[in-house]
Structures are given as C-alpha cells and as structure tokens.
C-alpha cells in the first residue's frame, strides 16, 4: 500500500491551475504574470460589487432619513392642528361635557 508513495507525492507536489497547465521552473514567471492579471480582474469585479452594495445602502439610508423626517413633520403638524382646534386626536378620549347646574 505504501509502495510508490514518494513517487506519488512528487507528482502531487506540483501546482496546476484549472486550465490543465502545470507550473514548472520554466514557465513560473509567466504564470506569476497570469495570476497577477487574473487577481487584478477578480479584485476589480469585487470592487464593482461592493460599490453597488455601497450605493444601495447609501440610497436606502437617504430614503429612511427623508421618510422619518416627513413622518415627524406630519406628526408635529397634526399635534399643532389639534392643539389649535381643540379636537382630540385618534386614541385620546375626549373630556366629558360639563353639566349645567
């Protein structure tokens, strides 16, 4: 079972890329340049995706800011209107009418 193990380890010791090309001493510098350009394009793709997610969260944050700002303005206007007119708001019980004596 262990016969030929060193020979098998020697063949497995080389590093190959998915294209079926084995890296040797002769082509190592070319492979380094190929890996460099592949990594550069991979990083550009990741940066493009991260920029898209960043824009999504930025626009969602702006949406939430304006949403709650306008909801607050509506709430203040309703409070002011009901304070001026003397009407009870939704959920508040009106004061019972006073009896005439």
N, CA, C and O atoms as a printed pandas DataFrame, in Angstrom:
     atom_number atom_name residue_name chain_id  residue_number  x_coord  y_coord  z_coord
0              1         N          UNK        A               1    0.817   -1.188    0.000
1              2        CA          UNK        A               1    0.000    0.000    0.000
2              3         C          UNK        A               1    0.859    1.249    0.000
3              4         O          UNK        A               1    0.550    2.199   -0.718
4              5         N          UNK        A               2    1.917    1.278    0.774
5              6        CA          UNK        A               2    2.775    2.442    0.830
6              7         C          UNK        A               2    3.875    2.413   -0.227
7              8         O          UNK        A               2    4.685    3.337   -0.299
8              9         N          UNK        A               3    3.913    1.370   -1.042
9             10        CA          UNK        A               3    4.924    1.283   -2.080
10            11         C          UNK        A               3    4.624    2.341   -3.136
11            12         O          UNK        A               3    3.489    2.442   -3.602
12            13         N          UNK        A               4    5.610    3.118   -3.512
13            14        CA          UNK        A               4    5.429    4.154   -4.518
14            15         C          UNK        A               4    4.842    5.442   -3.955
15            16         O          UNK        A               4    4.422    6.311   -4.718
16            17         N          UNK        A               5    4.807    5.575   -2.649
17            18        CA          UNK        A               5    4.230    6.782   -2.045
18            19         C          UNK        A               5    5.076    8.007   -2.356
19            20         O          UNK        A               5    4.514    9.068   -2.628
20            21         N          UNK        A               6    6.384    7.910   -2.330
21            22        CA          UNK        A               6    7.222    9.079   -2.616
22            23         C          UNK        A               6    7.062    9.519   -4.066
23            24         O          UNK        A               6    7.109   10.713   -4.362
24            25         N          UNK        A               7    6.876    8.579   -4.954
25            26        CA          UNK        A               7    6.672    8.936   -6.359
26            27         C          UNK        A               7    5.338    9.663   -6.533
27            28         O          UNK        A               7    5.242   10.635   -7.282
28            29         N          UNK        A               8    4.330    9.186   -5.844
29            30        CA          UNK        A               8    3.004    9.832   -5.919
30            31         C          UNK        A               8    3.058   11.238   -5.316
31            32         O          UNK        A               8    2.471   12.169   -5.866
32            33         N          UNK        A               9    3.754   11.395   -4.196
33            34        CA          UNK        A               9    3.881   12.717   -3.581
34            35         C          UNK        A               9    4.630   13.678   -4.494
35            36         O          UNK        A               9    4.312   14.866   -4.539
36            37         N          UNK        A              10    5.614   13.177   -5.216
37            38        CA          UNK        A              10    6.361   14.031   -6.127
38            39         C          UNK        A              10    5.461   14.527   -7.257
39            40         O          UNK        A              10    5.568   15.683   -7.666
40            41         N          UNK        A              11    4.582   13.672   -7.763
41            42        CA          UNK        A              11    3.691   14.114   -8.842
42            43         C          UNK        A              11    2.609   15.039   -8.308
43            44         O          UNK        A              11    2.152   15.933   -9.020
44            45         N          UNK        A              12    2.192   14.835   -7.060
45            46        CA          UNK        A              12    1.175   15.706   -6.483
46            47         C          UNK        A              12    1.769   17.022   -5.990
47            48         O          UNK        A              12    1.028   17.959   -5.694
48            49         N          UNK        A              13    3.064   17.101   -5.901
49            50        CA          UNK        A              13    3.702   18.299   -5.363
50            51         C          UNK        A              13    3.614   19.503   -6.276
51            52         O          UNK        A              13    3.715   20.637   -5.808
52            53         N          UNK        A              14    3.427   19.285   -7.563
53            54        CA          UNK        A              14    3.305   20.417   -8.490
54            55         C          UNK        A              14    1.948   21.078   -8.335
55            56         O          UNK        A              14    0.961   20.436   -7.975
56            57         N          UNK        A              15    1.918   22.344   -8.609
57            58        CA          UNK        A              15    0.678   23.112   -8.512
58            59         C          UNK        A              15    0.180   23.368   -9.914
59            60         O          UNK        A              15    0.931   23.847  -10.764
60            61         N          UNK        A              16   -1.082   23.054  -10.168
61            62        CA          UNK        A              16   -1.624   23.294  -11.509
62            63         C          UNK        A              16   -2.843   24.194  -11.398
63            64         O          UNK        A              16   -3.574   24.158  -10.408
64            65         N          UNK        A              17   -3.047   24.998  -12.427
65            66        CA          UNK        A              17   -4.244   25.833  -12.467
66            67         C          UNK        A              17   -5.346   25.045  -13.157
67            68         O          UNK        A              17   -5.110   23.937  -13.639
68            69         N          UNK        A              18   -6.529   25.601  -13.208
69            70        CA          UNK        A              18   -7.673   24.869  -13.734
70            71         C          UNK        A              18   -7.585   24.633  -15.239
71            72         O          UNK        A              18   -8.377   23.859  -15.778
72            73         N          UNK        A              19   -6.669   25.261  -15.915
73            74        CA          UNK        A              19   -6.558   25.102  -17.359
74            75         C          UNK        A              19   -5.738   23.874  -17.717
75            76         O          UNK        A              19   -5.516   23.623  -18.901
76            77         N          UNK        A              20   -5.285   23.105  -16.748
77            78        CA          UNK        A              20   -4.505   21.910  -17.025
78            79         C          UNK        A              20   -3.041   22.209  -17.292
79            80         O          UNK        A              20   -2.330   21.354  -17.821
80            81         N          UNK        A              21   -2.581   23.380  -16.947
81            82        CA          UNK        A              21   -1.181   23.757  -17.163
82            83         C          UNK        A              21   -0.452   23.598  -15.837
83            84         O          UNK        A              21   -0.871   24.159  -14.825
84            85         N          UNK        A              22    0.624   22.845  -15.840
85            86        CA          UNK        A              22    1.394   22.638  -14.628
86            87         C          UNK        A              22    2.504   23.679  -14.551
87            88         O          UNK        A              22    3.181   23.967  -15.539
88            89         N          UNK        A              23    2.674   24.230  -13.364
89            90        CA          UNK        A              23    3.706   25.246  -13.170
90            91         C          UNK        A              23    5.040   24.546  -12.949
91            92         O          UNK        A              23    5.193   23.703  -12.065
92            93         N          UNK        A              24    5.982   24.922  -13.771
93            94        CA          UNK        A              24    7.349   24.382  -13.640
94            95         C          UNK        A              24    8.305   25.551  -13.488
95            96         O          UNK        A              24    7.889   26.709  -13.464
96            97         N          UNK        A              25    9.567   25.244  -13.386
97            98        CA          UNK        A              25   10.563   26.324  -13.282
98            99         C          UNK        A              25   10.608   27.142  -14.572
99           100         O          UNK        A              25   10.859   28.347  -14.544
100          101         N          UNK        A              26   10.364   26.482  -15.690
101          102        CA          UNK        A              26   10.461   27.166  -16.971
102          103         C          UNK        A              26    9.349   28.203  -17.178
103          104         O          UNK        A              26    9.590   29.279  -17.725
104          105         N          UNK        A              27    8.155   27.875  -16.743
105          106        CA          UNK        A              27    7.036   28.787  -17.002
106          107         C          UNK        A              27    6.545   29.493  -15.739
107          108         O          UNK        A              27    5.456   30.067  -15.750
108          109         N          UNK        A              28    7.306   29.468  -14.666
109          110        CA          UNK        A              28    6.847   30.058  -13.403
110          111         C          UNK        A              28    6.647   31.569  -13.518
111          112         O          UNK        A              28    5.657   32.093  -13.009
112          113         N          UNK        A              29    7.557   32.272  -14.170
113          114        CA          UNK        A              29    7.408   33.729  -14.288
114          115         C          UNK        A              29    6.184   34.102  -15.114
115          116         O          UNK        A              29    5.490   35.068  -14.795
116          117         N          UNK        A              30    5.915   33.343  -16.175
117          118        CA          UNK        A              30    4.720   33.618  -16.972
118          119         C          UNK        A              30    3.455   33.365  -16.156
119          120         O          UNK        A              30    2.485   34.116  -16.253
120          121         N          UNK        A              31    3.472   32.319  -15.364
121          122        CA          UNK        A              31    2.312   32.015  -14.532
122          123         C          UNK        A              31    2.098   33.084  -13.459
123          124         O          UNK        A              31    0.959   33.407  -13.123
124          125         N          UNK        A              32    3.177   33.623  -12.930
125          126        CA          UNK        A              32    3.034   34.699  -11.949
126          127         C          UNK        A              32    2.340   35.893  -12.587
127          128         O          UNK        A              32    1.453   36.490  -11.977
128          129         N          UNK        A              33    2.732   36.250  -13.811
129          130        CA          UNK        A              33    2.081   37.361  -14.505
130          131         C          UNK        A              33    0.626   37.044  -14.814
131          132         O          UNK        A              33   -0.234   37.917  -14.696
132          133         N          UNK        A              34    0.339   35.809  -15.207
133          134        CA          UNK        A              34   -1.049   35.426  -15.489
134          135         C          UNK        A              34   -1.879   35.518  -14.214
135          136         O          UNK        A              34   -2.989   36.050  -14.231
136          137         N          UNK        A              35   -1.341   34.998  -13.101
137          138        CA          UNK        A              35   -2.067   35.087  -11.835
138          139         C          UNK        A              35   -2.241   36.535  -11.392
139          140         O          UNK        A              35   -3.266   36.888  -10.811
140          141         N          UNK        A              36   -1.258   37.359  -11.659
141          142        CA          UNK        A              36   -1.363   38.771  -11.309
142          143         C          UNK        A              36   -2.532   39.428  -12.040
143          144         O          UNK        A              36   -3.323   40.144  -11.426
144          145         N          UNK        A              37   -2.645   39.190  -13.342
145          146        CA          UNK        A              37   -3.733   39.793  -14.107
146          147         C          UNK        A              37   -5.088   39.178  -13.750
147          148         O          UNK        A              37   -6.098   39.883  -13.725
148          149         N          UNK        A              38   -5.119   37.876  -13.476
149          150        CA          UNK        A              38   -6.368   37.265  -13.032
150          151         C          UNK        A              38   -6.815   37.855  -11.695
151          152         O          UNK        A              38   -7.994   38.156  -11.506
152          153         N          UNK        A              39   -5.873   38.019  -10.773
153          154        CA          UNK        A              39   -6.214   38.600   -9.475
154          155         C          UNK        A              39   -6.658   40.052   -9.622
155          156         O          UNK        A              39   -7.538   40.512   -8.894
156          157         N          UNK        A              40   -6.054   40.767  -10.557
157          158        CA          UNK        A              40   -6.431   42.166  -10.778
158          159         C          UNK        A              40   -7.877   42.261  -11.279
159          160         O          UNK        A              40   -8.641   43.102  -10.806
160          161         N          UNK        A              41   -8.253   41.407  -12.228
161          162        CA          UNK        A              41   -9.622   41.426  -12.730
162          163         C          UNK        A              41  -10.604   40.938  -11.670
163          164         O          UNK        A              41  -11.721   41.447  -11.579
164          165         N          UNK        A              42  -10.195   39.955  -10.867
165          166        CA          UNK        A              42  -11.048   39.476   -9.788
166          167         C          UNK        A              42  -11.291   40.587   -8.769
167          168         O          UNK        A              42  -12.418   40.768   -8.307
168          169         N          UNK        A              43  -10.249   41.329   -8.417
169          170        CA          UNK        A              43  -10.406   42.430   -7.470
170          171         C          UNK        A              43  -11.262   43.560   -8.056
171          172         O          UNK        A              43  -12.041   44.185   -7.337
172          173         N          UNK        A              44  -11.117   43.821   -9.358
173          174        CA          UNK        A              44  -11.965   44.838   -9.976
174          175         C          UNK        A              44  -13.434   44.419   -9.913
175          176         O          UNK        A              44  -14.303   45.249   -9.647
176          177         N          UNK        A              45  -13.717   43.129  -10.158
177          178        CA          UNK        A              45  -15.081   42.641  -10.091
178          179         C          UNK        A              45  -15.628   42.778   -8.667
179          180         O          UNK        A              45  -16.765   43.213   -8.484
180          181         N          UNK        A              46  -14.833   42.413   -7.664
181          182        CA          UNK        A              46  -15.272   42.527   -6.273
182          183         C          UNK        A              46  -15.504   43.996   -5.895
183          184         O          UNK        A              46  -16.459   44.302   -5.182
184          185         N          UNK        A              47  -14.652   44.895   -6.359
185          186        CA          UNK        A              47  -14.837   46.306   -6.050
186          187         C          UNK        A              47  -16.103   46.843   -6.709
187          188         O          UNK        A              47  -16.793   47.683   -6.131
188          189         N          UNK        A              48  -16.412   46.371   -7.905
189          190        CA          UNK        A              48  -17.640   46.774   -8.574
190          191         C          UNK        A              48  -18.861   46.306   -7.784
191          192         O          UNK        A              48  -19.815   47.063   -7.607
192          193         N          UNK        A              49  -18.832   45.064   -7.311
193          194        CA          UNK        A              49  -19.940   44.566   -6.498
194          195         C          UNK        A              49  -20.068   45.340   -5.189
195          196         O          UNK        A              49  -21.175   45.696   -4.788
196          197         N          UNK        A              50  -18.954   45.600   -4.527
197          198        CA          UNK        A              50  -19.000   46.340   -3.270
198          199         C          UNK        A              50  -19.468   47.777   -3.481
199          200         O          UNK        A              50  -20.163   48.332   -2.630
200          201         N          UNK        A              51  -19.095   48.379   -4.598
201          202        CA          UNK        A              51  -19.571   49.732   -4.892
202          203         C          UNK        A              51  -21.089   49.723   -5.105
203          204         O          UNK        A              51  -21.782   50.642   -4.670
204          205         N          UNK        A              52  -21.599   48.697   -5.765
205          206        CA          UNK        A              52  -23.049   48.583   -5.946
206          207         C          UNK        A              52  -23.780   48.427   -4.628
207          208         O          UNK        A              52  -24.803   49.075   -4.402
208          209         N          UNK        A              53  -23.259   47.566   -3.747
209          210        CA          UNK        A              53  -23.881   47.407   -2.434
210          211         C          UNK        A              53  -23.776   48.696   -1.627
211          212         O          UNK        A              53  -24.711   49.057   -0.913
212          213         N          UNK        A              54  -22.651   49.390   -1.735
213          214        CA          UNK        A              54  -22.499   50.658   -1.023
214          215         C          UNK        A              54  -23.505   51.692   -1.484
215          216         O          UNK        A              54  -24.072   52.417   -0.667
216          217         N          UNK        A              55  -23.732   51.766   -2.798
217          218        CA          UNK        A              55  -24.730   52.705   -3.316
218          219         C          UNK        A              55  -26.134   52.320   -2.849
219          220         O          UNK        A              55  -26.947   53.187   -2.527
220          221         N          UNK        A              56  -26.412   51.016   -2.814
221          222        CA          UNK        A              56  -27.718   50.559   -2.341
222          223         C          UNK        A              56  -27.960   51.005   -0.903
223          224         O          UNK        A              56  -29.012   51.566   -0.598
224          225         N          UNK        A              57  -26.999   50.761   -0.024
225          226        CA          UNK        A              57  -27.173   51.143    1.378
226          227         C          UNK        A              57  -27.211   52.657    1.548
227          228         O          UNK        A              57  -27.921   53.165    2.416
228          229         N          UNK        A              58  -26.458   53.377    0.733
229          230        CA          UNK        A              58  -26.483   54.836    0.822
230          231         C          UNK        A              58  -27.869   55.375    0.435
231          232         O          UNK        A              58  -28.432   56.211    1.141
232          233         N          UNK        A              59  -28.408   54.896   -0.681
233          234        CA          UNK        A              59  -29.725   55.361   -1.102
234          235         C          UNK        A              59  -30.818   54.904   -0.140
235          236         O          UNK        A              59  -31.779   55.639    0.086
236          237         N          UNK        A              60  -30.692   53.716    0.428
237          238        CA          UNK        A              60  -31.669   53.253    1.409
238          239         C          UNK        A              60  -31.602   54.111    2.672
239          240         O          UNK        A              60  -32.637   54.416    3.264
240          241         N          UNK        A              61  -30.411   54.501    3.086
241          242        CA          UNK        A              61  -30.268   55.382    4.240
242          243         C          UNK        A              61  -30.869   56.748    3.980
243          244         O          UNK        A              61  -31.530   57.310    4.853
244          245         N          UNK        A              62  -30.650   57.290    2.791
245          246        CA          UNK        A              62  -31.248   58.585    2.440
246          247         C          UNK        A              62  -32.771   58.479    2.434
247          248         O          UNK        A              62  -33.469   59.383    2.894
248          249         N          UNK        A              63  -33.275   57.360    1.905
249          250        CA          UNK        A              63  -34.725   57.138    1.902
250          251         C          UNK        A              63  -35.275   57.115    3.332
251          252         O          UNK        A              63  -36.298   57.739    3.614
252          253         N          UNK        A              64  -34.601   56.399    4.228
253          254        CA          UNK        A              64  -35.078   56.324    5.612
254          255         C          UNK        A              64  -35.017   57.680    6.306
255          256         O          UNK        A              64  -35.909   58.017    7.084
256          257         N          UNK        A              65  -33.976   58.455    6.035
257          258        CA          UNK        A              65  -33.866   59.786    6.642
258          259         C          UNK        A              65  -35.046   60.656    6.221
259          260         O          UNK        A              65  -35.695   61.273    7.065
260          261         N          UNK        A              66  -35.324   60.707    4.928
261          262        CA          UNK        A              66  -36.433   61.539    4.451
262          263         C          UNK        A              66  -37.778   60.984    4.903
263          264         O          UNK        A              66  -38.693   61.751    5.204
264          265         N          UNK        A              67  -37.909   59.668    4.955
265          266        CA          UNK        A              67  -39.170   59.074    5.399
266          267         C          UNK        A              67  -39.487   59.500    6.829
267          268         O          UNK        A              67  -40.586   59.979    7.106
268          269         N          UNK        A              68  -38.529   59.327    7.734
269          270        CA          UNK        A              68  -38.806   59.676    9.128
270          271         C          UNK        A              68  -38.847   61.187    9.350
271          272         O          UNK        A              68  -39.515   61.661   10.269
272          273         N          UNK        A              69  -38.144   61.935    8.524
273          274        CA          UNK        A              69  -38.230   63.385    8.632
274          275         C          UNK        A              69  -39.641   63.854    8.258
275          276         O          UNK        A              69  -40.224   64.668    8.973
276          277         N          UNK        A              70  -40.193   63.354    7.157
277          278        CA          UNK        A              70  -41.536   63.746    6.751
278          279         C          UNK        A              70  -42.592   63.197    7.702
279          280         O          UNK        A              70  -43.591   63.870    7.958
280          281         N          UNK        A              71  -42.394   61.982    8.236
281          282        CA          UNK        A              71  -43.337   61.466    9.223
282          283         C          UNK        A              71  -43.333   62.334   10.481
283          284         O          UNK        A              71  -44.386   62.571   11.073
284          285         N          UNK        A              72  -42.172   62.801   10.886
285          286        CA          UNK        A              72  -42.088   63.698   12.037
286          287         C          UNK        A              72  -42.765   65.024   11.772
287          288         O          UNK        A              72  -43.438   65.568   12.647
288          289         N          UNK        A              73  -42.591   65.552   10.562
289          290        CA          UNK        A              73  -43.249   66.820   10.211
290          291         C          UNK        A              73  -44.758   66.648   10.235
291          292         O          UNK        A              73  -45.469   67.511   10.749
292          293         N          UNK        A              74  -45.259   65.541    9.685
293          294        CA          UNK        A              74  -46.701   65.280    9.691
294          295         C          UNK        A              74  -47.198   65.161   11.121
295          296         O          UNK        A              74  -48.260   65.691   11.450
296          297         N          UNK        A              75  -46.452   64.476   11.975
297          298        CA          UNK        A              75  -46.858   64.308   13.375
298          299         C          UNK        A              75  -46.923   65.658   14.093
299          300         O          UNK        A              75  -47.866   65.921   14.839
300          301         N          UNK        A              76  -45.917   66.513   13.867
301          302        CA          UNK        A              76  -45.907   67.838   14.510
302          303         C          UNK        A              76  -47.066   68.687   13.994
303          304         O          UNK        A              76  -47.708   69.395   14.770
304          305         N          UNK        A              77  -47.336   68.622   12.702
305          306        CA          UNK        A              77  -48.447   69.404   12.148
306          307         C          UNK        A              77  -49.783   68.940   12.705
307          308         O          UNK        A              77  -50.647   69.763   13.007
308          309         N          UNK        A              78  -49.964   67.624   12.846
309          310        CA          UNK        A              78  -51.211   67.122   13.428
310          311         C          UNK        A              78  -51.356   67.563   14.875
311          312         O          UNK        A              78  -52.439   67.963   15.302
312          313         N          UNK        A              79  -50.255   67.491   15.636
313          314        CA          UNK        A              79  -50.302   67.930   17.034
314          315         C          UNK        A              79  -50.658   69.416   17.122
315          316         O          UNK        A              79  -51.478   69.820   17.947
316          317         N          UNK        A              80  -50.034   70.217   16.269
317          318        CA          UNK        A              80  -50.308   71.650   16.290
318          319         C          UNK        A              80  -51.750   71.929   15.876
319          320         O          UNK        A              80  -52.408   72.776   16.480
320          321         N          UNK        A              81  -52.249   71.235   14.865
321          322        CA          UNK        A              81  -53.625   71.433   14.405
322          323         C          UNK        A              81  -54.613   71.082   15.502
323          324         O          UNK        A              81  -55.560   71.827   15.756
324          325         N          UNK        A              82  -54.391   69.945   16.153
325          326        CA          UNK        A              82  -55.317   69.535   17.206
326          327         C          UNK        A              82  -55.199   70.427   18.446
327          328         O          UNK        A              82  -56.179   70.618   19.165
328          329         N          UNK        A              83  -54.030   70.962   18.692
329          330        CA          UNK        A              83  -53.886   71.884   19.823
330          331         C          UNK        A              83  -54.596   73.199   19.534
331          332         O          UNK        A              83  -55.168   73.806   20.439
332          333         N          UNK        A              84  -54.564   73.642   18.286
333          334        CA          UNK        A              84  -55.217   74.901   17.930
334          335         C          UNK        A              84  -56.732   74.737   17.896
335          336         O          UNK        A              84  -57.458   75.579   18.426
336          337         N          UNK        A              85  -57.212   73.668   17.282
337          338        CA          UNK        A              85  -58.662   73.494   17.140
338          339         C          UNK        A              85  -59.306   72.927   18.390
339          340         O          UNK        A              85  -60.518   73.054   18.565
340          341         N          UNK        A              86  -58.531   72.308   19.262
341          342        CA          UNK        A              86  -59.082   71.748   20.493
342          343         C          UNK        A              86  -59.730   70.398   20.303
343          344         O          UNK        A              86  -60.390   69.902   21.216
344          345         N          UNK        A              87  -59.562   69.792   19.149
345          346        CA          UNK        A              87  -60.131   68.470   18.903
346          347         C          UNK        A              87  -59.194   67.410   19.476
347          348         O          UNK        A              87  -57.977   67.587   19.529
348          349         N          UNK        A              88  -59.800   66.308   19.902
349          350        CA          UNK        A              88  -58.991   65.205   20.424
350          351         C          UNK        A              88  -58.422   64.415   19.252
351          352         O          UNK        A              88  -59.055   64.279   18.205
352          353         N          UNK        A              89  -57.240   63.910   19.447
353          354        CA          UNK        A              89  -56.614   63.111   18.401
354          355         C          UNK        A              89  -57.121   61.678   18.478
355          356         O          UNK        A              89  -57.815   61.303   19.424
356          357         N          UNK        A              90  -56.769   60.887   17.482
357          358        CA          UNK        A              90  -57.150   59.478   17.490
358          359         C          UNK        A              90  -56.503   58.802   18.686
359          360         O          UNK        A              90  -55.314   58.996   18.940
360          361         N          UNK        A              91  -57.258   58.023   19.411
361          362        CA          UNK        A              91  -56.718   57.305   20.547
362          363         C          UNK        A              91  -56.838   58.069   21.850
363          364         O          UNK        A              91  -56.662   57.474   22.913
364          365         N          UNK        A              92  -57.125   59.339   21.817
365          366        CA          UNK        A              92  -57.288   60.119   23.041
366          367         C          UNK        A              92  -58.782   60.265   23.320
367          368         O          UNK        A              92  -59.567   60.549   22.415
368          369         N          UNK        A              93  -59.158   60.071   24.554
369          370        CA          UNK        A              93  -60.573   60.214   24.926
370          371         C          UNK        A              93  -60.888   61.694   25.114
371          372         O          UNK        A              93  -60.102   62.446   25.690
372          373         N          UNK        A              94  -62.035   62.085   24.623
373          374        CA          UNK        A              94  -62.445   63.474   24.803
374          375         C          UNK        A              94  -62.911   63.664   26.246
375          376         O          UNK        A              94  -63.384   62.728   26.889
376          377         N          UNK        A              95  -62.771   64.872   26.729
377          378        CA          UNK        A              95  -63.237   65.169   28.078
378          379         C          UNK        A              95  -64.762   65.144   28.085
379          380         O          UNK        A              95  -65.391   65.623   27.142
380          381         N          UNK        A              96  -65.364   64.590   29.138
381          382        CA          UNK        A              96  -66.848   64.547   29.166
382          383         C          UNK        A              96  -67.402   65.967   29.273
383          384         O          UNK        A              96  -66.780   66.833   29.889
384          385         N          UNK        A              97  -68.552   66.204   28.683
385          386        CA          UNK        A              97  -69.146   67.549   28.757
386          387         C          UNK        A              97  -69.536   67.880   30.203
387          388         O          UNK        A              97  -69.949   67.003   30.962
388          389         N          UNK        A              98  -69.399   69.140   30.565
389          390        CA          UNK        A              98  -69.738   69.556   31.922
390          391         C          UNK        A              98  -71.248   69.726   32.045
391          392         O          UNK        A              98  -71.920   70.125   31.094
392          393         N          UNK        A              99  -71.775   69.413   33.243
393          394        CA          UNK        A              99  -73.217   69.528   33.479
394          395         C          UNK        A              99  -73.574   70.963   33.853
395          396         O          UNK        A              99  -72.841   71.651   34.564
396          397         N          UNK        A             100  -74.657   71.358   33.378
397          398        CA          UNK        A             100  -75.162   72.682   33.766
398          399         C          UNK        A             100  -75.956   72.550   35.051
399          400         O          UNK        A             100  -76.793   71.655   35.162
400          401         N          UNK        A             101  -75.719   73.415   36.024
401          402        CA          UNK        A             101  -76.437   73.305   37.289
402          403         C          UNK        A             101  -77.377   74.445   37.481
403          404         O          UNK        A             101  -78.066   74.512   38.498
